[in-house]
Amino acid sequence: MPSTQANAGLKPRSAPTASEIEAANNSDRVVKVLSFGLFLFSTTFFTAVTFISYTNPGYFDRLLIQKMVEVEIDPIAVGSTAKASSEEAAPVEAMPVAKLVRPRELKPQDFSIVMVFGDEAHLASPGELWRVQVGSTVPGLGEILEIEPGENGGTVKAEKATLMGMPQQ
């Protein structure tokens, strides 16, 4: 037989009234309408995006590229991607970075070609990787005069040396 002390604080639950049932049904209808509206919007949106991407594959890429402005700021050279708002504005200042202290001066024999692609090359020196273009100045090599891709890994001609790639085995 159940203890009367355990049931002492509980009231017996009565059946819901008609107004309570009606209120619950009305709130369920609102939730159902909102859920169906969200489902319909999501389906329409993703169908439109898929259709546009299928019929015109570069559409969204072109929108992004059109918004990009050609700027003559090399973020590697200045350490910043901030752009001046007008021609009269002060030049973009370099971002402060820790100073690199090399144990010795770099020499041409310290460099090797990692990769040549188009008019750019990646060069490796002890502890550093350099991305260079024609006109770049590299300590130990001087100004980069010419970059030629080739099957042997390419050739990079500089003021102080010409680097040649290693044939791939």
N, C-alpha and C positions, 0 to 999 in steps of 0.2 A: 504494500500500500504506500503511495507517495506521501512524502512528508508535507505536512501543512505549513511548515516554516518555509520551505522552498517556494511554494506558490503564494505566499502571503503578500509579496510586493507586486505581483503580476495581476493585470486586469485581463479578463477574458476578451478576446478579439471578436468584434462583431462583424457581420458581413458588410461590405462596402455599400454605400447608398447609391442611388441612381445618379445623383449629381456628381459624385466622386468618379463613377465609371465614365460619365460623359466628359468630364474634365480630362481624364487620362486619355480618352480617345482623341480629343481635340489636340492635345499636346503631341500625341503620336502622329497625327496628320501633319502637323507643322514640321516635325522632324522628317517625316517621309517626303514631304514636298521639298524641303531644303536638301535632303540627300539626293533626291532625283535631279534637282537643279544642278547640284555639284557634279553628279555623274554625267549629265547631258553636256555641261560646259567643258568638262575635262575631255570627254570623247570627241567633241567638236574641235577643240583646240588641237589635240594630238592628231586627229585626222587631217586637219588643215596643214599642220606642220609637215606631216608625212607626205601629203600630196604635193606641197611646194618643193620639198626636198627631192621627191622622185621625178617631178617634171622639170625642175630647174636645179640640178645638183649644187651649183656654186652660188645660189642666191644669197644665203646667209653669210657666206665668206665675203662676197662682194660688198654687202652692207657694212661689215666690219672694216674691210680694207678702205672703203670710201671715207670712213671717219678718221683714219690714220693720216696724220699730216707728215709730209716729208720734212724732216728736220736734220740739219747738219751738225747735230751734237752726237759725238761718239761717247756713249755712257762709260765705256772702258777707259777712255782718255781723261774724262773730266770727273768720273766717279759719281755722276748724278744723272738722273733722267728728267729733272725739272726743266721746263721750257720757259723762256722769257715771254712775258705777256705782250710786249711790244718791242719795236726796234730801239726805242729810247731807254728801255729798261737796262739795268746793270747786267753784265754778263753773268752766266751761271757759274757760281763758285764751286770749286772742287770739294768733295766730301772728305773730311779728315779721316785718314786711315793710319794704321801703324806703319812706321817706316821699316822697309825691308833692309836688313843688313846682311850682305853676302860675305862669306869668309874670305873671298878673294875676287878680283876682277874677272869677269867672264871673258873667255877667249873663243874664237870661232870654232875650235875643236870641241868645245863644251856643248855644242848644239847638235841636235839631230831632228830630222823631219818626222813628225808623227803622221801628218795627213796634209794633202794638198787638194783643195776643191775650188774650182773656178779661179777667182782672183784672190783667194785667201789661203793661208796655210797655218797649221799648228806646229810649233817648234817646241822641243823639250830641251831644257837645260837642267843642271842639277837642282832639284827641288822646285822647279818652276815649269809652267806651261804657258807658251806665248801664242796668242792669236794675232797674226800679222797680215797686213795688206801692203800693196805697193805704196811706198811713201812712209810707212811706219819706221820708227827708229828703235833699234834694239841694242842695248848695251852689249858690247863685244862684237857685234856684227855691223853696226852703223845703220844707214838707211837701206831699206829693202828696195831694190831697183826693179826686180822682175820675179814673177812667180809663174812657173810653167807646170801644169799637170802632166803626168806621163805614166806609162805602165810600170816604171820602176819606182814609183812613189812620188815622182815629181822633182823639180829643181827650184831652189830659191836662191836668187842672186842678190847679194848685198854688197855694200861698199868694201868690206874687208874680207869677204869669202863667198864662195859658191857652195851651197849645200845640195847634195844629191841624195835621193831616196834610195832605200835598199830594195832590191827585187824581192817580191813575195814568193815564198817556196810553195 
